[in-house]
């Protein structure tokens, strides 16, 4: 059970990442107001982070070979700390420096997200025994769900109610990656810092590209909710009135409940079965949220909760160990590219046709993911037969 100390550092790291990541979406209206910019410019906060994350993941073989997973973990935690501090200063700097600081901080934060997204999943996949792996992955992403629930809740209690400014909250959050960085020298010291060697002639099957697009479009659909739900709800005339941030809190509470359920309990059915259940039910609820009430969109938290842990366990079953790092890198690169497209498209449509029409991109991405999954399933079956 010596991997438990590593679970502590990986879970704590993703918890901090979730606080920082989802507070950006929860405080999006306040950030726009402070910087005095519209959503077309404000959306670059997300787009710049996504671009930086893609560039970082494109270079994953370079830094994994040079540093290995544990040292890479420390590097990206420190980058996240610096980026979050700069993000905080953007709230007090005069224009135009505040906007430039916001973009620079977003680049650093996005780089850390891209690197940690690869490193954390590699560490869990390699260090945790196979019989505990699915639960460990569910626990990893449940920690993200927990922080994602607390992020909008703390934003509502502390910032919206006027106790502190949003930049102060991010300054406090910057201590989380700093503490994890320091803790890694104690909790992860017994684990190998050896570099990961991936042969230059390793070929990646075309099916892996299809699988990467499958998860990429799904993640873009999920992030369209978590980053835009507060802003969307503030513009929607709802028959069931909640504070807009309450919808996001509900979304992440259900995300946490769903992932915790898969961590503590065993559910029958294959990973592929649960992936499709997640996509279909999320599409229905997302569509109802667009045209009936944002509460249905918030309920996507539960239906989306099972997707990513099941997907990561699925590729561990499908991909040979020697190809795992390369495949996870490819998955993260594809996610980044699709998320960039989603952020740009929604940002553009927000400025031209309004946020309510712009959010229709979300169900479209989920539908594309579902049909890509069907194509993958057909090709994978024919290949095995």
C-alpha positions in Angstrom: 0.0 0.0 0.0 3.0 2.3 -0.4 1.2 4.1 -3.3 -1.2 5.7 -0.8 1.3 8.6 -0.1 1.4 9.2 -3.9 -2.5 9.2 -4.0 -2.4 12.0 -1.3 -0.2 14.3 -3.4 -2.0 13.6 -6.7 -5.5 14.0 -5.1 -4.3 17.2 -3.4 -2.8 18.6 -6.6 -6.0 18.0 -8.6 -8.1 19.5 -5.8 -6.0 22.7 -6.0 -6.2 22.7 -9.8 -10.0 22.4 -9.6 -10.3 25.4 -7.2 -8.3 27.6 -9.5 -9.8 26.3 -12.7 -13.5 26.5 -11.7 -13.2 29.8 -9.8 -12.4 31.4 -13.2 -15.8 30.3 -14.5 -17.6 31.1 -11.3 -16.2 34.7 -11.1 -16.2 35.3 -14.9 -18.8 38.2 -14.7 -16.8 39.9 -11.9 -13.6 39.5 -13.8 -15.2 41.1 -16.9 -16.5 43.9 -14.8 -13.2 44.6 -13.1 -11.2 44.6 -16.4 -14.0 46.5 -18.2 -14.0 44.1 -21.1 -16.8 42.2 -22.9 -17.1 38.4 -23.3 -15.4 38.5 -26.7 -12.1 39.7 -25.0 -12.8 38.0 -21.7 -13.1 34.6 -23.3 -9.4 34.8 -24.2 -8.8 34.1 -20.5 -9.9 30.6 -21.3 -8.6 30.4 -24.9 -5.0 31.5 -23.9 -5.0 28.9 -21.2 -6.2 26.2 -23.6 -3.5 27.1 -26.2 -0.8 27.0 -23.6 -2.0 23.7 -22.4 -2.0 22.3 -25.9 1.6 23.5 -26.5 2.7 22.0 -23.2 1.1 18.7 -24.1 2.6 18.7 -27.6 6.0 18.9 -25.9 5.2 16.1 -23.3 7.7 13.6 -24.7 10.4 16.2 -24.3 9.8 17.0 -20.7 8.8 13.5 -19.7 12.1 12.2 -21.1 14.1 14.9 -19.4 12.5 15.1 -16.0 10.3 12.0 -15.5 6.8 12.2 -13.9 7.7 13.2 -10.3 10.0 16.1 -11.1 7.6 17.2 -13.8 4.8 17.3 -11.2 6.9 19.7 -9.1 7.7 21.9 -12.0 4.1 22.3 -13.0 3.0 22.9 -9.5 5.4 25.8 -9.2 4.3 27.2 -12.5 0.7 27.1 -11.3 1.6 28.9 -8.1 3.3 31.7 -10.1 0.5 32.0 -12.6 -2.2 32.2 -9.9 -0.3 35.0 -8.1 -0.1 37.0 -11.4 -3.8 36.3 -12.0 -4.5 37.8 -8.6 -2.5 40.9 -9.4 -4.5 41.4 -12.6 -7.4 42.4 -10.4 -5.6 45.4 -9.0 -3.4 46.6 -11.9 -4.4 49.6 -14.0 -5.5 49.1 -17.6 -4.1 47.9 -20.0 -1.7 46.1 -17.7 -4.5 44.3 -15.9 -5.6 42.6 -19.1 -2.1 41.7 -20.2 -1.4 40.3 -16.7 -4.6 38.2 -17.0 -3.5 36.7 -20.3 0.1 36.0 -19.1 -1.3 34.4 -16.0 -3.8 32.3 -18.1 -0.9 31.1 -20.2 1.1 30.0 -17.1 -2.0 28.4 -15.5 -3.0 26.7 -18.7 0.6 25.3 -19.1 0.4 23.8 -15.6 -3.1 22.3 -16.3 -1.8 20.7 -19.5 1.3 19.2 -17.8 -0.5 18.1 -14.7 -3.3 16.5 -16.7 -0.8 14.1 -18.3 1.4 13.6 -15.2 -1.3 12.8 -12.7 -3.0 10.2 -14.9 0.4 8.6 -15.8 1.4 8.4 -12.1 -2.0 6.8 -11.1 -1.9 4.4 -14.1 1.7 3.2 -13.4 1.9 3.2 -9.7 -1.6 1.9 -8.6 -2.3 -1.9 -8.9 -4.7 -2.8 -11.7 -7.4 -4.0 -9.3 -7.6 -0.6 -7.6 -6.9 1.5 -10.7 -10.5 2.3 -11.7 -11.3 3.3 -8.1 -8.1 5.3 -7.8 -8.9 7.2 -11.0 -12.5 7.8 -9.8 -11.0 9.1 -6.5 -8.6 11.3 -8.4 -11.3 13.0 -10.4 -13.6 13.0 -7.4 -11.1 15.3 -5.8 -11.5 17.6 -8.8 -15.3 17.3 -8.3 -14.9 18.3 -4.6 -12.9 21.4 -5.4 -15.2 22.2 -8.2 -18.1 22.2 -5.8 -16.3 24.4 -3.3 -15.0 26.8 -5.9 -18.4 28.4 -6.8 -19.6 28.1 -3.2 -16.7 30.0 -1.9 -17.0 32.5 -4.7 -20.6 33.1 -3.7 -20.0 33.3 0.0 -16.8 35.4 -0.1 -16.8 37.4 -3.3 -20.4 37.9 -4.4 -21.4 38.8 -0.8 -18.7 41.4 -0.7 -16.4 40.0 1.9 -13.3 40.0 -0.3 -12.4 40.9 -3.9 -12.0 38.1 -6.5 -8.3 38.8 -6.8 -7.8 38.1 -3.1 -9.4 34.7 -3.4 -7.0 33.7 -6.1 -4.1 34.9 -4.0 -5.3 32.6 -1.2 -5.7 29.7 -3.7 -2.1 30.2 -4.9 -0.9 28.6 -1.7 -2.5 25.3 -2.6 0.0 24.4 -5.4 2.8 25.9 -3.2 1.9 23.5 -0.4 1.6 20.5 -2.7 5.0 21.4 -4.3 6.6 21.4 -0.8 4.7 18.2 0.2 5.9 16.4 -2.9 9.4 16.3 -1.5 8.1 14.3 1.5 5.1 12.3 0.2 6.6 11.4 -3.2 10.3 11.0 -2.2 10.1 7.2 -2.2 8.9 7.0 -5.8 11.1 6.9 -8.9 12.0 10.1 -10.6 13.4 8.2 -13.5 12.7 9.5 -17.0 10.1 7.9 -19.2 11.7 6.5 -22.4 9.4 6.2 -25.4 11.0 4.9 -28.5 11.0 7.3 -31.5 9.7 4.7 -33.9 6.6 3.7 -31.8 3.6 4.0 -34.1 0.2 5.1 -32.9 -2.9 3.4 -34.4 -5.4 5.5 -36.2 -8.0 4.3 -33.8 -6.2 6.2 -31.0 -6.7 9.4 -32.9 -10.4 8.6 -33.2 -10.5 7.8 -29.5 -8.8 11.1 -28.7 -11.3 13.0 -30.7 -14.1 11.1 -29.0 -13.0 12.3 -25.5 -11.9 15.7 -26.8 -15.4 16.7 -28.0 -16.9 15.3 -24.7 -14.5 17.4 -22.5 -15.3 20.5 -24.6 -19.0 19.9 -23.9 -18.4 19.5 -20.2 -16.2 22.6 -20.0 -18.7 24.7 -21.9 -21.0 24.1 -18.8 -18.4 24.6 -16.1 -17.0 27.8 -17.6 -20.2 29.4 -18.9 -23.0 28.2 -16.7 -22.9 31.2 -14.3 -22.9 33.7 -17.2 -25.6 31.8 -19.0 -27.8 31.6 -16.0 -27.4 35.3 -15.3 -28.9 36.0 -18.8 -31.6 33.3 -18.7 -35.1 34.2 -17.6 -35.7 31.2 -15.3 -39.0 30.1 -13.8 -37.0 28.6 -10.9 -34.9 31.4 -9.6 -31.5 30.7 -8.1 -28.4 32.9 -7.8 -26.5 32.1 -11.0 -23.6 30.7 -8.9 -25.9 28.3 -7.2 -26.4 26.5 -10.5 -22.7 25.9 -10.8 -22.5 24.7 -7.2 -25.2 22.2 -7.9 -23.4 21.1 -11.1 -20.2 20.4 -9.1 -21.9 18.9 -6.1 -23.5 16.3 -8.4 -20.2 15.8 -10.2 -18.7 15.0 -6.8 -21.5 12.7 -5.8 -21.3 10.8 -9.0 -17.5 10.3 -8.9 -17.5 9.4 -5.2 -20.2 6.8 -5.9 -17.9 5.1 -8.4 -15.0 5.3 -5.9 -16.9 3.7 -3.0 -19.2 1.3 -4.9 -18.9 -1.2 -7.8 -21.4 -0.8 -10.6 -22.0 -3.5 -13.1 -21.5 -2.8 -16.8 -18.4 -2.1 -19.0 -16.6 1.2 -19.2 -17.9 1.5 -22.8 -21.5 1.1 -21.6 -21.1 3.9 -18.9 -19.4 6.2 -21.4 -22.4 6.1 -23.7 -24.9 6.4 -20.9 -23.0 9.5 -19.8 -23.1 11.1 -23.3 -26.7 10.4 -24.0 -28.1 11.5 -20.7 -25.9 14.6 -20.7 -27.1 15.6 -24.1 -30.7 15.4 -23.0 -30.2 17.4 -19.8 -28.0 20.0 -21.5 -30.6 20.6 -24.2 -33.4 20.9 -21.5 -31.1 23.4 -19.7 -30.9 25.6 -22.8 -34.6 25.8 -23.5 -36.4 25.0 -20.3 -34.3 26.0 -17.2 -30.6 26.1 -16.4 -31.2 23.7 -13.5 -31.3 20.9 -16.0 -27.9 22.0 -17.3 -26.6 21.9 -13.7 -27.9 18.3 -13.4 -25.4 17.3 -16.1 -22.9 17.2 -13.2 -24.1 13.8 -12.2 -24.4 12.3 -15.8 -20.9 13.7 -16.7 -19.2 12.6 -13.5 -18.6 9.0 -14.7 -17.2 9.8 -18.1 -13.5 10.7 -17.5 -12.7 8.1 -14.9 -14.3 5.4 -17.1 -12.4 6.7 -20.1 -9.0 6.6 -18.4 -9.6 3.1 -17.2 -10.8 2.2 -20.7 -7.6 3.3 -22.4 -5.6 1.4 -19.8 -7.4 -1.7 -20.9 -7.0 -1.0 -24.6 -3.5 0.4 -24.8 -0.3 -1.5 -24.2 1.8 -0.3 -21.3 4.7 0.8 -23.5 2.3 3.1 -25.4 0.4 4.5 -22.4 2.3 7.7 -22.0 2.2 8.5 -25.7 -1.5 7.8 -25.8 -2.3 9.9 -22.8 -0.2 12.7 -24.3 -2.2 12.4 -27.6 -5.5 12.5 -25.7 -4.5 15.6 -23.8 -3.3 17.3 -26.9 -6.6 16.6 -28.7 -8.6 17.7 -25.7 -6.7 21.0 -25.7 -7.2 21.6 -29.4 -11.0 20.9 -29.3 -11.4 23.0 -26.1 -9.6 25.9 -27.8 -12.1 25.7 -30.7 -15.0 25.5 -28.2 -13.8 28.6 -26.3 -13.2 30.6 -29.4 -16.5 29.6 -31.0 -18.6 30.3 -27.9 -16.7 33.6 -27.3 -17.4 34.7 -30.8 -21.0 33.7 -30.7 -21.5 35.4 -27.3 -20.5 38.7 -28.9 -22.5 38.2 -32.1 -25.7 36.3 -31.2 -25.7 36.3 -27.3 -24.8 33.7 -24.7 -28.0 31.7 -24.9 -27.6 30.9 -28.6 -23.9 30.4 -28.2 -24.3 27.7 -25.6 -26.0 25.5 -28.1 -22.5 24.5 -29.1 -22.3 22.3 -26.0 -24.9 19.7 -27.0 -23.5 19.7 -30.5 -20.1 18.7 -29.2 -21.6 16.0 -27.1 -23.5 14.6 -30.1 -20.3 14.6 -32.2 -18.5 12.7 -29.4 -21.3 10.1 -29.3 -21.1 9.5 -33.1 -17.3 9.4 -33.0 -17.7 6.7 -30.3 -20.0 4.7 -32.6 -17.4 4.9 -35.4 -14.6 3.8 -33.0 -16.7 0.9 -31.7 -17.3 -0.3 -35.3 -13.7 -0.1 -36.4 -12.4 -1.6 -33.1 -14.8 -4.6 -33.4 -13.9 -5.2 -37.1 -10.2 -5.0 -36.2 -10.6 -7.6 -33.4 -12.6 -9.8 -35.7 
